Amino acid sequence: MTAPIVEMRDIRKHFGRVIALNGVSFDIRAGECHCLLGDNGAGKSTFIKTMSGVFRPSSGEMLIEGQPTRFDTPRDAMAAGIATVYQDLAMIPLMSVSRNFWMGREPEKGFWPFRYFDSARADRITMAEMAKMGISLRGPDQAVGTLSGGERQTVAIARAVHFGARVLILDEPTSALGVRQTANVLGTIDRVRKNGIGVVFITHNTRHALAVGDRFTVLNRGRTLGTARRGEVDAATLQDMMAGGQELIELEASLGGTI
């Protein structure tokens, strides 16, 4: 088994007296999809922001390829190859796919041969990268707002991969999508994983997680309740852990089995 690209050990995050993360351990390896599951309030958002450099942990250790690391900003995480695709995607609907793809990268010293934005080259690269992800565009000038939700997710994922992501954190990428769009995003995750990139798939949907996941870790009230590999756990068990496990069983009994 390969060593983890990123390892989080006993991560705790406090906001005053509020304990958002209470000893979370998690790791991600190249070429795998590690699903982090949890209901609302489980600590998923805080974990994402801690792993991606938005928050500093109150305690615990983070390692990149075995070396202790501390991120002071999201830019530090990006420089280490950790890219995050949030639910809002940070895209401008009326802007073209190509301009959204390159937004914030123009002109980039060391990438562009001249200190100006080479739009023709950018368009060619955008079309090629989207084709790799199975998305056929009318052209690079097609407005992002005309794409489906799943296609917009794919643009964001393709952008992160092209700019050097070794670990891709996906924040609930299928939560607001229909069946066809969800299938497109799950297919994209599978392609990315097969290219050797580690994918951290944040979700509360056990069926989506089981479709592409290699390992599954459940968060509940800021704690990890365990990690299982594919074939070791089913949807019902994951759902029960997310919902509270023994607490849910006791509540169900007190309500006469109505949950």
Secondary structure, 3 states (H helix, E strand, C coil): CCCCCEEEEEEEEEECCEEEEEEEEEEECCCCEEEEECCCCCCHHHHHHHHCCCCCCCEEEEEECCEEECCCCHHHHHHCCEEEECCCCCCCCCCEHHHHHHCCCCCCECCECCCCCCHHHHHHHHHHHHHHCCCCCCCCCCEHHHCCHHHHHHHHHHHHHHCCCCEEEEECCCCCCCHHHHHHHHHHHHHHHHCCCEEEEEECCHHHHHHHCCEEEEEECCEEEEEEECCCCCHHHHHHHHHCCHHHHHHHHHCCCCC
